[in-house]
Each structure stands twice: as structure tokens, then as C-alpha cells.
């Protein structure tokens, strides 16, 4: 016989395929075998049809196409014998799925088999229907499956229940037909039938509110009795697992009780006693017992309030944290994160155990425990918890330092009781993990230091000591350089000494040495070196005896290949040599920075919540990356090593003091940016009208964009006669350009369907072209009232979106009223990329949920 004829046995074909040494040989064997099977199909070979289909299934599992054999499945299913039907149904489940049109041809055969006198053939049909049933087949065959739920054989009832789950998921409208048969299944003594009946009941409750109410009233007490009998049952060898009777049935019952008790006080009261019994009697030294306890805890936390039970559940989770199994500890931490919103005080009792989990060797447990500790922190425990975390920071893995540092900094900033404690803890973090600290964190530290006038001397001395210990942490070097530049005289004079610190002897030369080492460090980036140059300029005024040495250090960079350093070096050298009469005014101490304004700006750029149109706020989980589309402006315009794109080709001249030269906005008007040298002249008020200079106030450098304040701090002290020499050798100022109020934008229909229309109106604040305020108006075009109206929108990363609450959540029918909502979009790529937005609108019509989605691409180009 030809080894590849249709009569080849399955095992011979498998042996031939496994003997192939290359993929090409395997493809050749499969190709020959498929050709032989095709020939047998064409000849209508009935003797080997079941064998050919078995070989096709093996070939299908190897990944080769077998669609040509699909009709053979239907022929075998239509055969009278059980062996042929078994292969046919197996092939049907493997080779076809619910999307195949061929499946419609098998519906009649399945219906006949569901009514067959042979229970094994009935079981085959139920098994196949439960795996590949489509919505059309579910509607056609649901009556037969419903009838089989009362079949005499328990195996058939079990398979019918599993098949019913598939049917109600495909066609939820059929759920009401299964309510009464399922109630009978819940009284079964056979555990296999009972488990499937409970699962079917759970799924019915999820898809049908009527079924949920029915089972709450009729079946809760019976389910509680079943669980009590199971907990108190004697040893049964056929169901025993690790000394526990049928833990799978335990878990299914607890899950169903959770669904029934959620949101219903009466049902919750009925199950309180049995839940307490399960929680106290179940052994936790075996995995089966732990699984039951976990489901019991989840059920207790989900049903209506019972304080004693919840404390018991949280104590069980506390025991889980001491388990050696990593999986058990991880699920316990997950559950505690949910429990903290319900009973934070009970979770606080396990604080020590949770802190130990932060030091675990498993990375997943460390991260989850750290997030839980972050949620546990409050004003009363912030100091001991922060101390524990900072102590662990010294010995933690490098991979974990980033997450740990971010959480510690957030805790310190959020719960700091006093500024000296804030500064001390931040210095510890910068000393241990300064390279992992984000820019906005040390920016915030500088703002706090600026406001703590009585701690300036203490802080600069602490930073000086820290730099003597380690100079490898970039953020520490930046903060230290900034403080030495600002408060170097306090460092040298030991001014502002506190009782808690020891005196330190620092000479002017020592202070300059520290700043010089920061410039010469190979690891220092452009930001650090630029800040160090500014600090040296300031020290040249504060330490006149070191002025010559500072000049020599600054001059070393006049030939730097980095344009920023070269320009600063040349300009600073010019100030030191030629402009000593204005140097002291230029390098005066920074004005106190407004903490409230800085905090507001930071909160707007780094949101902790996501707002939806119904006014609710969804809290972001810890560790979610925040958008960087609007980074915090650095105090010295050094927050990024890459120069920011300017609004015009020639406006690249950097300010002598490193202050951002964005066009100032005053009194609702926008002044167009001048040419590069004119911006500098305007900054120094040289050759301009004194009346104009006096209009410049002294705002916070870090004020939010909404304040419409200039980004220049206290520069009116530089007002000078028009004939004063320019630092860049006498460029004349250009006349100011007239202000304009910005263009008007046409309204657009952003979204329209058969039932809803959304119209957008646009406006901009003068002087802030990147930010667009959008007023959205929703109109109901249908004859039905829309309730629970929610609008959501998403934008790409280069856009920032803020949604204000909507004017209401009910939209009248037929355009008799509207809902309005305000959006604010900030485009960081203004002029390069247009606005684009995806939207999702959800509402209810006669109690049914409706969801509409769309994308808006027709925004005006100049937005």
C-alpha cells in the first residue's frame, strides 16, 4: 500500500511527520497526505472518512490549511453510528468556529442528536454546541437545551447547564427562559451538576436584572444552607482535596453569594453568619484552604456593610502577607488596596507587615506593597513611614530605586508637617538617589527653600556637607549649586545657625571650589554646567576677593563647542570685566517664589485624577506616566538640554540671566516677539520709555499660564537711561509692535448621528496661542429623552486636554434643550500639528445603554 494513501493509519502519518528532519520534508509529507485525503473525498470514500478527518485534525494542529475537509465533518455528524459522530463533532469543534457559514448546515443534525435516545450522542451534541454555538444556533436550539436541564442522567444535565451559559452569553434575551430550570439545579445533590448550575445562575444574574432579583428572593437561603452543609460535611473521599470537601464548590458558592449580596442589605444579612463560619473554620495551611479564604474575603468586601466581618477579612489578608507563597502575598496586597477605601484603620494595623513586603525579593510584590504604603500614609504616620522608606532606599536595588524615589518624594511633598522636615528628607533622597529624582521634584524643593527665609543658612550648609560626601547625584549637585549661588554669603558667614546643627567653617574659596568642581565633573550635563556658571556670576559679586579666580573659570568656556556654554561664558565675562556698575543689580538674590502658584501649575501639568463630563473624578493608579506635553519651566530656563523651538527663526537669543524670554502677556493683550537683540534690550529696559518699564510687575517665575503674567522676575530694577551701554555693544531697540486680539474661529459640527449632534465653538486667550477653549453644545435629534449623559474625549500625547463638568446629565428630546460642556486643549506643537480628538458619548434611552464614538479631524488649521 502507498504509505501516503488515504488508508494510512493516523499513527503512521504522525510517525512519518516526526521523522522529518527539515521543515521542507514535513511540508512534502503533509502535501502528499492532503492530496490523498482530497482524492478520497472526491471518491466519496466512506470506509476511511473518519480516519481521514482524524488526520486532518492533526494536520490542522500543525498549522496547515484544512478547510477542504469541513464538509466531511458534517457528513460524519449525519452518520448514524456513535464512533463516526464522535470524530465528526470533534472535527466540527476544531476545524470550524461560529463565524463559518458552513456551521448553519449542521444545525438540523445537532437538533436531531439533542433529541436522540442514546444519551452519549446527546452529550456529544451538547459539548459541540457549548463550544461553537453562534447566536442563530442559540435561538434555534435553546428549547432543546432547556428541556435537557431536567434530563434523568446527571452528566447530561451538567453539559446542558454549561451549554446554557454559552447560549445566554450569545443571546441575553433568552435568559428568562432558563430562570426556573436553574432554580431546580441549585437543589441538586450531585456536585458536578450543582457546580454548573451555580455557574449558570451567576451568569444569569450578570445578564438579567430580573434573574438577579428572583434568585435574591428565592434562592439566597437555600444557597446559604448548601454552603453550611458543605462546610460542616464529614469526610467524603470522592470530593476531598487536602482535607477540604470540594473546594471548587466552596468557591463557586461564595462567588454567587457575592453577586447576590452586592447592593442588597437583606441578602447580605442572610449570609453574614455563614461567611464568618467559613472565614474561621477553613484551614489556611493548604492552597485549597487559602483559595476559599481569598474568595470569602472578596465576598465580605463586596457585600453590604458589616464592620466586624470586614475586620475579620482584613486580618485574614494580614495572615496572607506572612505566607511564604509569593502568589498569596501578591493577591493579599491587591485586595488590601481595595479594602483601604472601605476600612483604612483596619488595614493600618498591618502596616509593619506591609512595609516588610516593600523589601521583598520579588519585584511585583515590592511594587504593589509600595503602592499600598503610599495609600496608607497620612499626617499622623508620615514621619515613621518616610523614615522606613528612606532607610530602605539606601540598600534597595537599582531597578527599584526609581519607583521608590518617586513615591517617597510624593509622600514628603503631600504630607510634610513642616518645612525643615521637608528639606531634611528631600536632601536625604537627593543624596541617596538624586539621579532618579525627576526635574519637577527638585524644582519644588528650590521653591520651598526660597520661601523658607529662616532656613536659608541651614539649607545651604546641609547641601555643602552633602556635596562633600557625594557629588555623583545630579539633582543634588543642581540644588546645591543654586543654593550656593543664592546664599553663598550665608554659608561663609555661618548665618542663621539652628540649635540642631553644628557650626562649619567654609571660606569663600571653598564655596567657589564646589561650584567649579560641578562644572568640571565629566558626568555633569548642560543644565548643571549652565547653573554653575550662573552661580559663579552671582558669587563674583558676593565674594569680591574671588572675582579674578571666578573670571578665569568662566573664561575657560568661551571656546566651548556647546553654544549655550560659550554664550554664557562670553556674556558673564563681559559683565565681570566691563559692567561692574550693574553687576550687583543683575545678580541680586532671587525674589521669593510663590508656592501656591507653582503648586497650581504643577497640579495642572501633572494631574492625579481624570475628569469626566458628569463631574466625577477617577483617581489614576500610582505609577501611571504623566503627560510631558507641558513640562515645568525651570527656574533658570534649564529644564531641558534641548533648546525649545522659537516662534520665529531669529528669536533664539537666550537671556543673559537664563530667564525664559517667552512673550509677556499683560492686561489681556499680546505683544509680538521682537528680534533677538531687541528682546534683550527690552529685558534690561535700555532705551525704552520708563513708563513702560514701570508697568512690569514682579510676578513669580513659576506662575501658571492661566495667570497671564510675564516670565521675568523683578527686572524693573534694571531700568536705565536710554544712553546706557548695551551688553552686546550697542544694539538699538526696535519700536514695539501693535497688539492684536487674535482671530475669530468658525463653529464646526464636530459629530452628528441620527440621534445626536455636537457643535464646537472656539476661543483663545490673547497671548496664549497654544491653548484653545472649546465650548461644546449637545443637541438631541431624536424623540426620546437621553439620561445619564456622559461625554469623554481622548487626544494624542502632544495635546493636553481638560474637561469641565457638563451643564447637566439629561438631554431633552427633539432639540427642546441642550447640554453644554467646556474643554480646554493645549497644543504643544502649535503651528506644526493640528488638533485631533477621539470622542465617546454614552447615555441611556428608556433604560438601555447607548454608546456612540467618533473622531474629529475637521478642526480649523490654525488652532
ZIGIUR-V95693 format. One record per backbone hydrogen bond with DSSP energy under -1.0 kcal/mol. CO is the residue of the C=O (numbers start at 1). NH is the residue of the N-H. E is the energy in kcal/mol with one decimal. If there is no record, write none. Layout:
co=CO nh=NH e=E
co=CO nh=NH e=E
This chain:
co=2 nh=5 e=-2.1
co=5 nh=8 e=-2.0
co=9 nh=13 e=-2.0
co=10 nh=14 e=-2.4
co=11 nh=15 e=-2.3
co=12 nh=16 e=-2.4
co=13 nh=17 e=-2.4
co=14 nh=18 e=-2.5
co=15 nh=19 e=-1.3
co=17 nh=20 e=-1.2
co=22 nh=26 e=-1.8
co=23 nh=27 e=-2.5
co=24 nh=28 e=-2.1
co=25 nh=29 e=-2.3
co=26 nh=30 e=-2.6
co=27 nh=31 e=-2.6
co=28 nh=32 e=-2.2
co=29 nh=33 e=-2.4
co=30 nh=34 e=-2.8
co=31 nh=35 e=-2.0
co=32 nh=36 e=-2.1
co=33 nh=37 e=-2.3
co=34 nh=38 e=-2.5
co=35 nh=39 e=-2.1
co=36 nh=40 e=-2.1
co=37 nh=41 e=-2.3
co=38 nh=42 e=-2.6
co=39 nh=43 e=-1.9
co=40 nh=45 e=-2.5
co=41 nh=44 e=-1.2
co=48 nh=52 e=-2.9
co=49 nh=53 e=-2.2
co=50 nh=54 e=-1.8
co=51 nh=55 e=-2.1
co=52 nh=56 e=-2.3
co=53 nh=57 e=-2.2
co=54 nh=58 e=-1.6
co=55 nh=59 e=-2.5
co=56 nh=60 e=-2.7
co=57 nh=61 e=-2.0
co=58 nh=62 e=-1.1
co=59 nh=64 e=-1.8
co=60 nh=63 e=-1.4
co=66 nh=69 e=-1.9
co=67 nh=70 e=-1.6
co=70 nh=74 e=-1.1
co=71 nh=75 e=-1.9
co=72 nh=76 e=-2.3
co=73 nh=77 e=-2.4
co=74 nh=78 e=-1.8
co=81 nh=85 e=-1.9
co=82 nh=86 e=-2.6
co=83 nh=87 e=-2.0
co=84 nh=88 e=-2.5
co=85 nh=89 e=-3.1
co=86 nh=90 e=-1.9
co=87 nh=91 e=-2.6
co=88 nh=92 e=-2.3
co=89 nh=93 e=-2.1
co=90 nh=94 e=-1.6
co=91 nh=95 e=-3.3
co=92 nh=96 e=-1.3
co=97 nh=100 e=-1.8
co=101 nh=104 e=-1.5
co=102 nh=105 e=-1.7
co=103 nh=106 e=-1.5
co=106 nh=110 e=-2.5
co=107 nh=111 e=-2.2
co=108 nh=112 e=-2.1
co=109 nh=113 e=-2.2
co=110 nh=114 e=-2.2
co=113 nh=116 e=-1.3
co=118 nh=122 e=-1.9
co=119 nh=123 e=-2.2
co=120 nh=124 e=-1.9
co=121 nh=125 e=-2.2
co=122 nh=126 e=-2.3
co=123 nh=127 e=-2.4
co=124 nh=128 e=-2.3
co=125 nh=129 e=-2.5
co=126 nh=130 e=-2.4
co=128 nh=132 e=-2.2
co=129 nh=133 e=-1.3
co=134 nh=138 e=-2.4
co=135 nh=139 e=-2.0
co=136 nh=140 e=-1.9
co=137 nh=141 e=-2.6
co=138 nh=142 e=-1.4
co=141 nh=145 e=-1.9
co=142 nh=146 e=-2.7
co=143 nh=147 e=-2.1
co=144 nh=148 e=-1.8
co=147 nh=150 e=-1.7
co=148 nh=151 e=-1.7
co=153 nh=157 e=-1.9
co=154 nh=158 e=-2.5
co=155 nh=159 e=-2.2
co=156 nh=160 e=-2.6
co=157 nh=161 e=-2.1
co=158 nh=162 e=-1.9
co=159 nh=163 e=-2.4
co=160 nh=164 e=-2.1
co=161 nh=165 e=-1.5
co=162 nh=166 e=-1.3
co=163 nh=167 e=-1.9
co=164 nh=168 e=-2.6
co=165 nh=169 e=-1.5
co=166 nh=170 e=-1.8
co=167 nh=171 e=-2.9
co=171 nh=174 e=-2.0
co=172 nh=175 e=-1.9
co=174 nh=177 e=-1.2
co=175 nh=178 e=-1.8
co=178 nh=182 e=-2.0
co=179 nh=183 e=-1.8
co=180 nh=184 e=-1.3
co=181 nh=185 e=-1.4
co=182 nh=186 e=-1.5
co=184 nh=187 e=-1.4
co=185 nh=188 e=-1.9
co=190 nh=194 e=-2.5
co=191 nh=195 e=-2.7
co=192 nh=196 e=-1.8
co=193 nh=197 e=-2.5
co=194 nh=198 e=-2.5
co=195 nh=199 e=-2.2
co=196 nh=200 e=-2.4
co=197 nh=201 e=-2.3
co=198 nh=202 e=-2.4
co=199 nh=203 e=-2.3
co=200 nh=204 e=-2.2
co=201 nh=205 e=-2.1
co=202 nh=206 e=-1.3
co=203 nh=207 e=-1.6
co=204 nh=208 e=-1.9
co=208 nh=212 e=-1.9
co=209 nh=213 e=-2.3
co=210 nh=214 e=-2.2
co=211 nh=215 e=-2.7
co=212 nh=216 e=-2.1
co=213 nh=217 e=-1.9
co=214 nh=218 e=-2.7
co=215 nh=219 e=-2.1
co=219 nh=223 e=-2.5
co=220 nh=224 e=-2.2
co=221 nh=225 e=-2.3
co=222 nh=226 e=-2.4
co=223 nh=227 e=-2.4
co=224 nh=228 e=-2.3
co=225 nh=229 e=-2.7
co=226 nh=230 e=-2.1
co=227 nh=231 e=-2.5
co=228 nh=232 e=-2.2
co=236 nh=239 e=-1.6
co=236 nh=240 e=-1.4
co=239 nh=246 e=-2.6
co=241 nh=244 e=-1.7
co=244 nh=241 e=-2.6
co=246 nh=250 e=-1.8
co=247 nh=251 e=-2.4
co=248 nh=252 e=-2.1
co=249 nh=253 e=-2.5
co=250 nh=254 e=-2.4
co=251 nh=255 e=-2.3
co=252 nh=256 e=-2.0
co=253 nh=257 e=-2.5
co=254 nh=258 e=-2.0
co=255 nh=259 e=-1.7
co=256 nh=260 e=-2.3
co=257 nh=261 e=-2.5
co=258 nh=262 e=-1.5
co=261 nh=264 e=-1.8
co=264 nh=268 e=-1.9
co=265 nh=269 e=-2.4
co=266 nh=270 e=-1.8
co=267 nh=271 e=-1.0
co=271 nh=275 e=-1.9
co=272 nh=276 e=-2.2
co=273 nh=277 e=-2.0
co=274 nh=278 e=-2.6
co=275 nh=279 e=-2.4
co=276 nh=280 e=-1.7
co=277 nh=281 e=-2.4
co=278 nh=282 e=-1.5
co=286 nh=290 e=-2.0
co=287 nh=291 e=-2.3
co=288 nh=292 e=-1.8
co=289 nh=293 e=-2.5
co=290 nh=294 e=-2.5
co=291 nh=295 e=-2.0
co=292 nh=296 e=-2.4
co=293 nh=297 e=-2.6
co=294 nh=298 e=-2.5
co=295 nh=299 e=-2.2
co=296 nh=300 e=-2.5
co=297 nh=301 e=-2.5
co=299 nh=303 e=-2.0
co=306 nh=310 e=-2.1
co=307 nh=311 e=-2.1
co=308 nh=312 e=-2.0
co=309 nh=313 e=-2.5
co=310 nh=314 e=-2.6
co=311 nh=315 e=-2.1
co=312 nh=316 e=-1.7
co=313 nh=317 e=-1.9
co=314 nh=318 e=-2.0
co=315 nh=319 e=-1.8
co=316 nh=320 e=-2.1
co=317 nh=321 e=-1.6
co=319 nh=322 e=-1.2
co=320 nh=323 e=-1.8
co=325 nh=329 e=-1.8
co=326 nh=330 e=-2.4
co=327 nh=331 e=-2.3
co=328 nh=332 e=-1.8
co=329 nh=333 e=-2.2
co=330 nh=334 e=-2.2
co=331 nh=335 e=-2.3
co=332 nh=336 e=-2.4
co=333 nh=337 e=-1.8
co=334 nh=338 e=-1.0
co=335 nh=339 e=-2.2
co=336 nh=340 e=-1.9
co=339 nh=342 e=-1.5
co=339 nh=343 e=-2.8
co=343 nh=347 e=-1.4
co=344 nh=348 e=-2.1
co=347 nh=350 e=-1.8
co=348 nh=351 e=-1.7
co=350 nh=354 e=-2.2
co=351 nh=355 e=-2.4
co=352 nh=356 e=-1.6
co=353 nh=357 e=-1.4
co=354 nh=358 e=-1.0
co=357 nh=360 e=-1.6
co=362 nh=366 e=-2.2
co=363 nh=367 e=-2.4
co=364 nh=368 e=-2.2
co=365 nh=369 e=-2.7
co=366 nh=370 e=-2.3
co=367 nh=371 e=-2.0
co=368 nh=372 e=-1.8
co=369 nh=373 e=-2.7
co=370 nh=374 e=-2.1
co=371 nh=375 e=-1.4
co=372 nh=376 e=-1.4
co=373 nh=377 e=-1.1
co=381 nh=385 e=-2.0
co=382 nh=386 e=-2.3
co=383 nh=387 e=-2.2
co=384 nh=388 e=-2.2
co=385 nh=389 e=-2.3
co=386 nh=390 e=-3.0
co=387 nh=391 e=-2.5
co=388 nh=392 e=-2.0
co=389 nh=393 e=-1.7
co=392 nh=395 e=-1.0
co=392 nh=396 e=-1.2
co=397 nh=401 e=-1.2
co=400 nh=404 e=-2.4
co=401 nh=405 e=-3.1
co=402 nh=406 e=-2.1
co=403 nh=407 e=-2.1
co=404 nh=408 e=-2.5
co=405 nh=409 e=-2.6
co=406 nh=410 e=-2.0
co=407 nh=411 e=-2.5
co=408 nh=412 e=-2.8
co=409 nh=413 e=-2.4
co=410 nh=414 e=-2.1
co=411 nh=415 e=-2.6
co=412 nh=416 e=-1.0
co=418 nh=422 e=-2.1
co=419 nh=423 e=-2.9
co=420 nh=424 e=-2.4
co=421 nh=425 e=-2.7
co=422 nh=426 e=-2.4
co=423 nh=427 e=-2.3
co=424 nh=428 e=-1.9
co=425 nh=429 e=-2.3
co=426 nh=430 e=-2.8
co=427 nh=431 e=-2.2
co=428 nh=432 e=-2.1
co=429 nh=433 e=-3.3
co=430 nh=434 e=-1.2
co=433 nh=436 e=-1.6
co=438 nh=441 e=-1.1
co=438 nh=442 e=-1.3
co=439 nh=443 e=-2.2
co=440 nh=444 e=-1.8
co=441 nh=445 e=-1.8
co=442 nh=446 e=-2.1
co=443 nh=447 e=-1.9
co=444 nh=448 e=-2.3
co=445 nh=449 e=-2.7
co=446 nh=450 e=-2.4
co=447 nh=451 e=-1.6
co=448 nh=452 e=-1.5
co=451 nh=453 e=-1.5
co=452 nh=455 e=-1.7
co=455 nh=459 e=-2.9
co=456 nh=460 e=-2.3
co=457 nh=461 e=-1.9
co=458 nh=462 e=-2.2
co=459 nh=463 e=-2.5
co=460 nh=464 e=-1.9
co=461 nh=465 e=-2.4
co=462 nh=466 e=-2.3
co=463 nh=467 e=-2.4
co=464 nh=468 e=-1.4
co=465 nh=469 e=-1.3
co=466 nh=470 e=-2.7
co=473 nh=477 e=-2.1
co=474 nh=478 e=-2.1
co=475 nh=479 e=-2.3
co=476 nh=480 e=-2.5
co=477 nh=481 e=-2.7
co=478 nh=482 e=-2.4
co=479 nh=483 e=-2.5
co=480 nh=484 e=-2.7
co=481 nh=485 e=-2.3
co=482 nh=486 e=-2.0
co=483 nh=487 e=-3.8
co=484 nh=488 e=-1.1
co=487 nh=491 e=-1.5
co=488 nh=492 e=-2.1
co=489 nh=493 e=-2.1
co=490 nh=495 e=-1.7
co=498 nh=501 e=-1.1
co=507 nh=511 e=-1.9
co=508 nh=512 e=-2.0
co=509 nh=513 e=-2.3
co=510 nh=514 e=-1.9
co=511 nh=515 e=-1.6
co=512 nh=516 e=-2.7
co=513 nh=517 e=-2.6
co=514 nh=518 e=-1.4
co=515 nh=519 e=-1.5
co=516 nh=520 e=-2.1
co=517 nh=521 e=-1.2
co=525 nh=529 e=-2.3
co=526 nh=530 e=-2.5
co=527 nh=531 e=-2.4
co=528 nh=532 e=-2.3
co=529 nh=533 e=-2.0
co=530 nh=534 e=-1.9
co=531 nh=535 e=-2.4
co=532 nh=536 e=-2.3
co=533 nh=537 e=-2.1
co=534 nh=538 e=-2.2
co=535 nh=539 e=-2.5
co=536 nh=540 e=-1.9
co=538 nh=542 e=-1.8
co=539 nh=543 e=-3.5
co=543 nh=546 e=-1.6
co=544 nh=547 e=-1.4
co=546 nh=550 e=-2.6
co=547 nh=551 e=-2.4
co=548 nh=552 e=-1.9
co=549 nh=553 e=-2.0
co=550 nh=554 e=-2.6
co=551 nh=555 e=-2.5
co=552 nh=556 e=-1.0
co=554 nh=557 e=-1.5
co=555 nh=558 e=-2.0
co=557 nh=560 e=-1.6
co=562 nh=566 e=-2.5
co=563 nh=567 e=-2.8
co=564 nh=568 e=-2.3
co=565 nh=569 e=-2.6
co=566 nh=570 e=-2.3
co=567 nh=571 e=-2.5
co=568 nh=572 e=-3.0
co=569 nh=573 e=-2.2
co=570 nh=574 e=-1.9
co=571 nh=575 e=-2.0
co=572 nh=576 e=-2.5
co=573 nh=577 e=-2.4
co=574 nh=578 e=-2.7
co=579 nh=582 e=-1.2
co=582 nh=586 e=-2.3
co=583 nh=587 e=-2.2
co=594 nh=598 e=-2.3
co=595 nh=599 e=-3.0
co=596 nh=600 e=-2.3
co=597 nh=601 e=-2.2
co=598 nh=602 e=-2.6
co=599 nh=603 e=-2.5
co=600 nh=604 e=-1.9
co=601 nh=605 e=-1.8
co=602 nh=606 e=-2.2
co=608 nh=620 e=-2.3
co=610 nh=618 e=-2.4
co=612 nh=615 e=-1.8
co=613 nh=806 e=-3.4
co=616 nh=612 e=-1.9
co=618 nh=610 e=-2.4
co=621 nh=624 e=-1.5
co=634 nh=637 e=-1.8
co=648 nh=651 e=-1.2
co=650 nh=652 e=-1.8
co=655 nh=658 e=-1.7
co=666 nh=669 e=-2.4
co=669 nh=666 e=-1.3
co=675 nh=679 e=-1.9
co=676 nh=680 e=-1.4
co=677 nh=681 e=-2.3
co=678 nh=682 e=-2.8
co=679 nh=683 e=-2.4
co=680 nh=684 e=-2.0
co=681 nh=686 e=-1.9
co=685 nh=720 e=-1.1
co=689 nh=693 e=-1.9
co=690 nh=694 e=-2.4
co=693 nh=696 e=-1.8
co=700 nh=703 e=-1.6
co=704 nh=707 e=-1.5
co=705 nh=708 e=-1.1
co=715 nh=718 e=-1.8
co=716 nh=719 e=-1.5
co=721 nh=724 e=-1.8
co=726 nh=729 e=-1.7
co=748 nh=760 e=-2.7
co=751 nh=758 e=-3.3
co=755 nh=781 e=-2.3
co=756 nh=753 e=-3.0
co=757 nh=779 e=-2.6
co=758 nh=750 e=-1.4
co=758 nh=751 e=-1.6
co=759 nh=777 e=-2.5
co=760 nh=748 e=-1.9
co=761 nh=775 e=-2.8
co=763 nh=773 e=-3.0
co=765 nh=768 e=-1.9
co=768 nh=771 e=-1.1
co=770 nh=827 e=-2.6
co=772 nh=825 e=-2.7
co=773 nh=763 e=-1.7
co=774 nh=823 e=-3.0
co=775 nh=761 e=-1.9
co=776 nh=821 e=-2.2
co=777 nh=759 e=-2.3
co=778 nh=819 e=-1.5
co=779 nh=757 e=-2.1
co=780 nh=815 e=-1.8
co=782 nh=814 e=-3.4
co=786 nh=811 e=-2.8
co=787 nh=844 e=-2.8
co=790 nh=842 e=-2.7
co=791 nh=613 e=-1.2
co=792 nh=840 e=-2.7
co=794 nh=838 e=-2.6
co=796 nh=799 e=-1.5
co=798 nh=828 e=-2.3
co=800 nh=826 e=-2.5
co=802 nh=824 e=-2.2
co=809 nh=789 e=-2.6
co=811 nh=786 e=-2.3
co=813 nh=816 e=-1.8
co=819 nh=778 e=-3.0
co=820 nh=807 e=-2.4
co=821 nh=776 e=-3.4
co=822 nh=804 e=-2.5
co=823 nh=774 e=-3.2
co=824 nh=802 e=-2.1
co=825 nh=772 e=-3.1
co=826 nh=800 e=-2.0
co=827 nh=830 e=-1.2
co=829 nh=832 e=-2.6
co=829 nh=833 e=-2.6
co=837 nh=856 e=-3.5
co=838 nh=794 e=-2.6
co=839 nh=854 e=-1.9
co=840 nh=792 e=-2.7
co=841 nh=852 e=-2.9
co=842 nh=790 e=-2.9
co=843 nh=850 e=-3.0
co=844 nh=787 e=-2.3
co=845 nh=848 e=-1.7
co=848 nh=845 e=-2.5
co=850 nh=843 e=-2.2
co=852 nh=841 e=-3.3
co=854 nh=839 e=-2.9
co=856 nh=837 e=-1.6
co=860 nh=863 e=-1.5
